[in-house]
Amino acid sequence: MGKLSSLKELWASNNKLKTLPKSLGNLKSLEFMSCSNNDISTLPESIGNLSSLHGLCIYNNQLLSLPESIDKLNSLQGLWVHHNPLSLFPETIKNLEKRGVKIYK
C-alpha cells in the first residue's frame, strides 16, 4: 500500500476489513479516507503520518480507542467515529476540537 504515494482518496468501506496495514502511513498525499462499515478494531499509529488528510470516516467499526498519533493530523477537518464501541478517546482529541476539527462521535 505504501507504494501508492500519489493516492488522494481511499474508499474501503463495506469490505469486512479487520485491520489496516502500518504502511497506510506512507500515503503522504492522501486527503480523504473512508473505512466505515467494517470490523476494524484498531488503527495503526502510522495514521498520524497522513499530513494531507482532511477527512477520515471510520464510523460503524469495532474501535475501542483511537491512537494518540491522531493529533498529528494537522490538515484534518472532519473525523467521523460514531457507531463504534469507543470507551477511550485520547486526550489529543481535545486538541483536535480546539483546532476546529469537526468530530462526529
N, C-alpha and C positions, 0 to 999 in steps of 0.2 A: 504494500500500500504506500510506503514511503517514496516510491518512485513516481508517484503522481503529483509532482511538486507544483504543477500549474492548475490543479483542480480547484475550482471556485465553489462548487456546490456538491454536497454528498447527500444523496437520498437513499437511506437504508431502512426505511420504516416497513413494518409488517413482514418481517423476514424470520421471525423466531430466533433472532440473534441472542446469544447468552453473554458474549464478551465483545469488546472492541480491542484491536491489536495496539500494542505500545507504539508501533510505527505510525499510528494516527497523528502523533505529534510532529511528524515530519512534513505534514501537508501545510506548509507555510502560507500558501495563497488561499487556503480555504476560508470562505466568507460566511457560508451557511451550511449547517449540518442538521439533518433530521434523522434520528434513530428511534423515533417513537413507535409504540405498539410492538415491542419486542419483549424479551425476557432478560434484559441486561441488568445485572446486579451490582456491578461496579464500573466506574470509568477509570481509564488509566491516568496516572499522574501526568503523563506526557500531554494531556489535553491542554495543559497550561501553556504549551509552546505554540498554540494556534493564534498567533498575534494578529491575524487579519479577520478572525471570526467575529461576525456581527450578530448572528442568530444561532442559538443552539436549542433544538427541540428534542428533549429526551423524556417526554411525558409517557405515561402508561407503560412503565417498565417495572423492574423489581429493585430499584435503587434504594438502599438503606441509608446511604450517606453520599456526599459529594467530596471529591478530592480537594485538598487545600489549594492546589495549584490553580483552581478555577479563578482565583483572584488575579492571576497574571493575564487574563483575557482583557486587555486594555481597550480593545475595539468593540467589545461585547455591548449590544444594545438591548437584546432580549434573551431571556432564559426561561424556557418552558419545562417545568419539572413536576407539574401536577399529576395526580394519579400514580404516585409512587409511594411505597411504604417508608418514606423518609422519616427517620427518627432523629437524625442528627444533621443539622446544617452547620457547615464550618463557619467559624467567626468571620471568615473572609466574605461571606455572603453579605454581611452588613456593609462591608467596604464597597461591594458592587452596587448595592442600593444607594449608598451615598454618592456614588458616581453617576447615578441616574439610570442604571440598568433596570429595565422592567423585568421583574421576576414573577412568574406565574406559578404559585405553589399549590 
